[in-house]
Amino acid sequence: MRRPTATTTTTRTTIGKQDILPRGYKEVLFPNPGPDHFGAKGGDGGEECDGRYGLHIWPRGEHMLMALANRDGSFTGTIYLDNEGEGESFAAMDDTEEGRKRCESFCSRHYPHAVPLVGGMESMVRQITTNPTGILGTVRTSGGCNCGFEDTLWLSRFLDQFCCEGGRVAPGKCTPENFEACFAALEEERKPSANAICDMALENFVEMRDKTGDVKFQAMKKVENLLENKFSSKFRSRYAMVCYGGEGNVSYANAKKLGEIQMDMLESLCSSLSDQSPVQDQPRFTCPPALSPSLLLSLHSPPAPSSFPS
């Protein structure tokens, strides 16, 4: 679907542009761990997090592993990594004896805590070296189900404006010129939000892969969560604006702009912390008990797991 959309053109402009990343992904199944879930226990100075329903992330900078809960108690894991390269890449870790050795070394070095959760090293290596590689990228038409619904709503409005009368199709108005005017108006109205949601999707990928392992970023997210809960009528996180904004509320374009302002505020509030501080070398930050997170996020950073609600 993405490839045809990205090359479709109108009389005015190309409606789609592909941003394909040099990284790909492979799925890795985490079997149901049973009652001894693999959430953070909180015994290392971090926070306890029930892992059965959480989003688990092993952030490693240039690559990451994540796991999302399934209804049967298992987890669908996804490892994100460079597609090509002689070192740590899917191409280098192919289904050959040498490739499997590289993969085993890679998993031992970066994901030792995840290996037993996947069923052991043999299972981990087999899945990474043999499972198909998915494409990572975005097409700059629209992104996400909600954004697509909003596009449809605006298209309906402009069709009413240019091609209908009294809520019914007017055949005499269904001319090429009116259709062109309709889609030109749609592009002007929706393109800023379409670009914004695509930009934020790419930013979110970097955030999960890299920043979630940074102690300063963790502190900033907790301050953000506190502000949102304590001053709900004056402050909404960018995450909430994207999830619950939209028609009659905050557009995606505005959410992106406001999010940049919020990031400056949070940077200032957490300025005493250094950037890129390893989680294991810094004090743990405990979320205030008043917070009621909608999503549990469990961070797995070497050598001990750490977690916080998001």
Secondary structure, 3 states (H helix, E strand, C coil): CHHHHHHCECCCCECCCEEEEEEEEEEEEECCCCCCCCCCCCCCCCCCCCCCCCEEEEECCCCEEEEEECCCCCEEEEEEEECCCCCCCCCCCCCCHHHHHHHHHHHHHHCCCCHHHHCCHHHHHHHHHHCCCEEEEEECCCCCHHHHHHHHHHHHHHHHHHHEECCEECHHHCCHHHHHHHHHHHHHHHHHHHHHHHHHHHHHHHHHHCHHHEHHHHHHHHHHHHHHHHCCCCCCCHHHHHHHCCCCCCCHHHHHHHHHHHHHHHHHHCCCCCCCCEHHHCCCCCCCCCCCCCCEEEEECCCCEEEEEC
